[in-house]
Amino acid sequence: MKLYLNVKKQSYLFLEIIIVPLVFLSLNLPVFSQLLEPVGNNIIGNISETGIGRTGEIRIEQVGNFKFNPLEIKSLRQDIFKNGHFSIFDILVHLDKNSKIELLFHFDKSINSHVIESINGKSNYWYVTYYDGGWPECNAYRMDHYPYKDNMFIRIYRDNPKNIANRYVRFQEEIDRLLRNEGKVIIPKVLIDGPTTKLVLNDVLATAHNLRDDIFQEGYITAIDIIMSLGDKNKISYDLKWYESIGTAGLVKNYWVERINNDQAIGRCGFVYEAGSDDFKGFRGNHIHLPSDTRGINSPEYVLFFWICL
């Protein structure tokens, strides 16, 4: 019943994340359009059905693989998700309710997240997950915020308790910042690093635009709201574009930042992003391939949108 991720596996995963991110990005960057002059802030394409409903599967190391019906799962985070949508954490709660596992947990207001105390008597659990077309990567994101999508890979493993504790400390810093700002999401540093657009903006107020009101409750702020908020203030102009699928990732169904100012995605070049604590910059946990329109933010230390060519 012991669910250890041993040192050898950790080393292999780390190397995999460092060596192959560009290949993964190639699965997630759209087939870009031709260079255009900025013409305002445009949202191109319409949201389609999210496609939740196929039988899902979750792996808990040394416990087993469990199938579940997504249509039977209701989220504990009704403050985040609309009916019919839920997080990775909600799957574990569902399995517990159906006596498939024994899950002990509690909600910690100081970090705005549910905390797993134990699964089948074992503690120190974290998770690895990725959408269609992806692979495992380091993750410093709240499990009860991560939206479920069909064709996901989900693995629950036992992590070093120091790693988990460090994540929770950084989560608490976010909530402390949020409280100091009286509930306003004010990002200490927002960076945009494109071919021609180089911006470092301090204390950026993010407001909700409810772009994904098919998934989230009104007022929920996601990473893409940073771009839209800057557009509201005429700090930038931008285009967003809806993609049903990208390359070998057959199930995408997300908006992507297609243009910022004169930097228009073209060929195999475009914007990607990351957000979180300085402790987890890059592939240490902030640069996860969760599209920015579905990555909820509390009050991260920084948000970075940067240009990459494959």
Backbone torsions as a table, in degrees:
resi	resn	phi	psi	omega
1	MET	NA	-3.3	-179.4
2	LYS	-77.0	131.6	-175.0
3	LEU	-113.4	71.4	-177.1
4	TYR	-93.1	138.8	168.1
5	LEU	-103.3	102.3	-169.9
6	ASN	-74.6	171.1	-173.9
7	VAL	-60.0	-38.9	-179.3
8	LYS	-61.3	-43.6	179.6
9	LYS	-67.0	-40.0	178.6
10	GLN	-61.2	-43.4	-179.7
11	SER	-63.7	-41.7	-179.2
12	TYR	-63.5	-43.3	-179.8
13	LEU	-63.2	-42.0	179.6
14	PHE	-61.0	-45.2	179.8
15	LEU	-64.2	-38.6	179.8
16	GLU	-61.8	-40.7	-178.9
17	ILE	-67.1	-39.6	-177.9
18	ILE	-72.9	-38.4	-171.5
19	ILE	-79.3	-36.5	-167.6
20	VAL	-112.7	14.7	-177.9
21	PRO	-60.6	-35.1	-178.0
22	LEU	-65.3	-35.0	177.2
23	VAL	-64.8	-42.8	179.4
24	PHE	-63.2	-42.3	179.7
25	LEU	-60.0	-31.2	179.2
26	SER	-65.3	-24.7	177.3
27	LEU	-81.3	-17.8	-172.9
28	ASN	-111.3	-13.7	175.6
29	LEU	-83.1	136.4	-178.8
30	PRO	-67.8	167.0	168.2
31	VAL	-78.0	106.0	-163.7
32	PHE	-80.2	153.0	-178.9
33	SER	-87.6	179.5	-175.5
34	GLN	-74.9	160.2	-178.8
35	LEU	-63.5	130.7	-179.1
36	LEU	-128.7	154.2	171.0
37	GLU	-77.9	147.4	177.9
38	PRO	-62.8	132.8	-177.8
39	VAL	-126.4	13.8	-178.0
40	GLY	125.3	-167.4	-178.5
41	ASN	-105.4	106.9	-172.2
42	ASN	-116.1	143.6	172.8
43	ILE	-116.7	111.6	-170.9
44	ILE	-103.3	123.6	177.5
45	GLY	96.1	159.1	-175.1
46	ASN	-116.2	146.3	176.6
47	ILE	-63.8	133.4	175.7
48	SER	-107.5	-178.4	176.2
49	GLU	-57.9	137.1	-176.2
50	THR	-75.5	-17.1	172.9
51	GLY	80.6	18.1	177.1
52	ILE	-78.5	129.3	179.3
53	GLY	160.7	-22.6	177.8
54	ARG	-70.4	153.8	177.6
55	THR	-59.1	129.1	179.4
56	GLY	-102.2	169.3	179.4
57	GLU	-143.4	140.3	177.6
58	ILE	-130.4	139.4	-178.6
59	ARG	-109.1	126.8	174.0
60	ILE	-116.8	113.3	-171.3
61	GLU	-55.5	133.0	178.5
62	GLN	62.3	12.6	171.7
63	VAL	-115.1	-48.2	177.1
64	GLY	145.9	178.3	174.7
65	ASN	-101.4	137.5	-177.2
66	PHE	-128.1	129.2	175.5
67	LYS	-92.8	152.2	-180.0
68	PHE	-149.3	157.3	176.8
69	ASN	-99.0	111.0	-177.7
70	PRO	-57.1	-28.2	-177.8
71	LEU	-70.1	-13.3	-179.4
72	GLU	-94.6	-4.2	-172.5
73	ILE	-98.7	130.7	175.6
74	LYS	-117.8	135.7	-174.3
75	SER	-77.3	142.2	169.6
76	LEU	-72.0	-21.2	-177.7
77	ARG	-95.1	69.2	177.0
78	GLN	-67.4	-14.4	174.8
79	ASP	-76.0	-16.4	-178.3
80	ILE	-109.0	-54.1	-169.0
81	PHE	-100.1	142.7	169.1
82	LYS	-79.7	161.3	179.2
83	ASN	-56.2	137.2	-178.3
84	GLY	96.5	-6.4	178.8
85	HIS	-127.7	152.2	-173.6
86	PHE	-163.0	174.1	-176.2
87	SER	-105.2	173.7	174.3
88	ILE	-59.8	-41.0	180.0
89	PHE	-60.4	-37.4	-178.7
90	ASP	-62.3	-25.9	177.6
91	ILE	-65.6	-41.4	178.2
92	LEU	-64.4	-41.1	177.5
93	VAL	-61.6	-40.5	178.1
94	HIS	-62.1	-44.4	179.1
95	LEU	-63.5	-37.5	178.0
96	ASP	-65.5	-43.9	179.9
97	LYS	-62.3	-27.8	179.9
98	ASN	-98.0	15.3	174.5
99	SER	60.6	29.4	175.9
100	LYS	-85.9	-32.5	176.5
101	ILE	-139.4	168.3	172.6
102	GLU	-111.0	108.6	-175.2
103	LEU	-112.7	126.2	170.8
104	LEU	-113.0	133.2	-177.7
105	PHE	-156.8	168.6	173.1
106	HIS	-149.8	162.3	175.7
107	PHE	-96.8	128.3	178.8
108	ASP	-107.2	106.4	-177.7
109	LYS	-62.2	-31.1	-175.5
110	SER	-67.8	-19.9	176.9
111	ILE	-117.3	-1.1	-178.1
112	ASN	54.0	51.4	-179.9
113	SER	-159.6	152.5	169.6
114	HIS	-77.4	143.5	-178.7
115	VAL	-118.5	127.9	176.0
116	ILE	-77.9	121.5	174.5
117	GLU	-84.1	-44.8	178.9
118	SER	-164.9	154.9	168.5
119	ILE	-125.0	120.1	-177.1
120	ASN	51.8	39.6	175.2
121	GLY	85.2	-2.5	-178.8
122	LYS	-107.5	145.0	-175.0
123	SER	-112.2	-176.6	175.8
124	ASN	64.2	54.4	179.5
125	TYR	-97.8	140.3	169.9
126	TRP	-135.3	-171.4	-172.4
127	TYR	-143.9	156.1	171.0
128	VAL	-127.6	131.4	-180.0
129	THR	-149.7	154.4	173.5
130	TYR	-158.1	154.3	-179.8
131	TYR	-83.8	176.0	180.0
132	ASP	-50.8	124.8	178.1
133	GLY	93.7	1.1	-176.6
134	GLY	-106.9	-163.2	175.6
135	TRP	-158.5	175.7	-174.1
136	PRO	-62.6	147.7	177.2
137	GLU	-154.6	153.6	176.9
138	CYS	-59.1	143.7	-169.5
139	ASN	-141.2	123.4	174.4
140	ALA	-124.6	59.7	-175.1
141	TYR	-134.1	140.9	-176.8
142	ARG	-59.8	129.4	-176.9
143	MET	-65.4	-33.5	-177.6
144	ASP	-85.3	7.5	171.8
145	HIS	-105.5	-17.7	-170.0
146	TYR	-79.0	111.3	-174.3
147	PRO	-69.4	138.6	174.1
148	TYR	-77.7	143.9	174.7
149	LYS	-141.5	145.9	177.2
150	ASP	-54.8	154.5	178.5
151	ASN	68.4	22.7	177.9
152	MET	-82.2	149.4	165.1
153	PHE	-99.6	130.9	-178.6
154	ILE	-136.3	124.7	177.0
155	ARG	-132.0	132.8	176.8
156	ILE	-106.1	128.6	-177.2
157	TYR	-137.8	163.5	177.2
158	ARG	-90.3	124.7	-175.9
159	ASP	-106.6	168.0	172.3
160	ASN	-62.9	127.1	-177.4
161	PRO	-58.5	-27.5	177.6
162	LYS	-65.8	-37.0	177.9
163	ASN	-64.0	-44.3	-179.7
164	ILE	-64.9	-45.2	-179.6
165	ALA	-60.7	-38.7	179.9
166	ASN	-65.6	-38.5	176.8
167	ARG	-62.5	-44.2	-177.7
168	TYR	-65.4	-35.6	176.6
169	VAL	-61.5	-44.2	-179.7
170	ARG	-68.9	-35.6	176.1
171	PHE	-62.8	-41.4	179.6
172	GLN	-64.7	-37.3	177.0
173	GLU	-60.4	-38.3	177.0
174	GLU	-61.2	-45.5	-177.6
175	ILE	-69.5	-37.3	174.9
176	ASP	-59.2	-42.5	178.9
177	ARG	-63.8	-41.0	179.7
178	LEU	-61.8	-42.6	179.4
179	LEU	-66.5	-40.9	178.3
180	ARG	-61.2	-30.8	-179.5
181	ASN	-94.7	17.8	175.7
182	GLU	55.4	40.9	175.8
183	GLY	86.1	-4.4	177.3
184	LYS	-82.5	137.2	177.3
185	VAL	-85.4	100.0	-179.9
186	ILE	-115.9	114.9	-175.9
187	ILE	-86.7	119.6	-179.2
188	PRO	-55.8	-37.1	-178.6
189	LYS	-145.1	125.2	173.0
190	VAL	-118.6	127.4	-178.1
191	LEU	-120.6	135.5	171.5
192	ILE	-123.9	119.8	-174.5
193	ASP	-123.2	85.8	177.7
194	GLY	-109.8	179.8	179.6
195	PRO	-58.2	-39.7	-179.4
196	THR	-118.8	-21.2	-179.4
197	THR	-97.7	114.4	178.7
198	LYS	-125.8	104.6	-176.5
199	LEU	-128.6	138.2	168.2
200	VAL	-127.0	111.6	-174.3
201	LEU	-117.6	132.9	-177.9
202	ASN	-102.4	145.1	173.6
203	ASP	52.3	59.9	-178.6
204	VAL	-88.7	124.2	176.7
205	LEU	-82.2	123.2	177.5
206	ALA	-100.9	131.7	176.9
207	THR	-120.0	153.8	-176.8
208	ALA	-78.2	134.6	175.5
209	HIS	-112.2	-2.7	175.2
210	ASN	54.1	38.4	179.9
211	LEU	-61.5	-40.1	-179.5
212	ARG	-107.5	57.8	178.5
213	ASP	-75.0	0.6	171.1
214	ASP	-77.7	-23.6	-176.3
215	ILE	-109.8	-45.3	-168.1
216	PHE	-108.0	155.8	175.6
217	GLN	-68.3	154.2	178.9
218	GLU	-58.3	134.9	178.2
219	GLY	93.7	-6.2	179.3
220	TYR	-74.3	129.7	-174.5
221	ILE	-100.7	130.3	178.6
222	THR	-117.5	171.0	-176.8
223	ALA	-60.8	-32.9	-178.7
224	ILE	-69.1	-21.0	176.0
225	ASP	-63.9	-23.0	175.2
226	ILE	-61.0	-49.0	178.9
227	ILE	-60.9	-44.9	-177.0
228	MET	-68.8	-34.9	177.9
229	SER	-67.9	-39.9	176.2
230	LEU	-64.4	-36.2	175.4
231	GLY	-64.1	-39.8	178.2
232	ASP	-58.9	-34.5	-177.0
233	LYS	-89.6	5.1	-178.5
234	ASN	61.2	27.3	173.8
235	LYS	-79.2	-29.9	178.1
236	ILE	-145.9	166.6	161.7
237	SER	-117.7	157.4	-172.2
238	TYR	-155.6	161.5	165.9
239	ASP	-126.0	140.0	169.7
240	LEU	-114.5	145.5	-179.4
241	LYS	-137.1	137.3	179.7
242	TRP	-83.8	135.3	176.4
243	TYR	-127.6	126.2	175.2
244	GLU	-74.3	-41.4	179.8
245	SER	-150.7	160.3	-180.0
246	ILE	-143.1	116.8	178.1
247	GLY	55.6	-128.3	-179.0
248	THR	-81.7	-6.6	175.6
249	ALA	-83.2	94.9	-173.7
250	GLY	-71.0	-27.4	-178.5
251	LEU	-118.3	102.2	179.9
252	VAL	-114.1	-72.7	176.4
253	LYS	56.5	58.7	179.1
254	ASN	-145.7	160.1	169.7
255	TYR	-88.1	145.3	176.8
256	TRP	-125.0	150.5	175.2
257	VAL	-77.1	108.4	-174.0
258	GLU	-88.9	-29.4	-177.6
259	ARG	-153.3	141.0	165.8
260	ILE	-129.8	119.3	-175.6
261	ASN	52.7	-125.9	-179.1
262	ASN	-85.4	-3.0	-176.5
263	ASP	-90.0	93.8	-177.4
264	GLN	-100.0	128.8	176.8
265	ALA	-56.5	133.6	-176.5
266	ILE	-153.6	143.3	-179.9
267	GLY	58.4	-119.1	178.2
268	ARG	-114.8	33.1	178.9
269	CYS	-122.1	141.1	178.8
270	GLY	179.4	-175.1	-176.4
271	PHE	-91.5	137.8	165.9
272	VAL	-125.2	180.0	-173.2
273	TYR	-151.9	168.6	169.0
274	GLU	-153.8	162.1	-178.4
275	ALA	-156.4	149.0	175.7
276	GLY	143.3	-149.6	-179.9
277	SER	-87.4	149.5	174.8
278	ASP	-57.2	-26.7	179.9
279	ASP	-62.5	-23.5	-173.1
280	PHE	-120.0	29.5	-178.5
281	LYS	-56.5	149.9	175.6
282	GLY	61.7	-136.5	-174.8
283	PHE	-84.8	16.1	172.4
284	ARG	-85.0	-1.4	175.8
285	GLY	147.9	-19.5	-178.1
286	ASN	-89.0	-31.6	-177.3
287	HIS	-90.7	76.5	175.5
288	ILE	-104.0	152.6	-173.9
289	HIS	-90.9	56.3	171.0
290	LEU	-102.8	112.5	-174.3
291	PRO	-52.3	146.4	-170.7
292	SER	-66.2	-20.7	179.3
293	ASP	-80.1	-9.0	177.6
294	THR	-123.4	12.0	176.0
295	ARG	-99.7	99.7	177.7
296	GLY	-66.0	145.0	177.5
297	ILE	-124.6	144.2	175.0
298	ASN	-93.3	-74.3	172.4
299	SER	-160.3	70.8	-174.3
300	PRO	-66.7	159.5	-179.2
301	GLU	-67.6	-34.4	178.1
302	TYR	-153.7	159.4	170.0
303	VAL	-132.9	130.9	-178.0
304	LEU	-127.0	125.4	168.0
305	PHE	-109.8	121.4	-176.1
306	PHE	-133.8	157.4	-173.3
307	TRP	-92.0	139.2	177.3
308	ILE	-143.3	143.1	175.0
309	CYS	-120.3	138.9	-176.5
310	LEU	-102.0	NA	NA
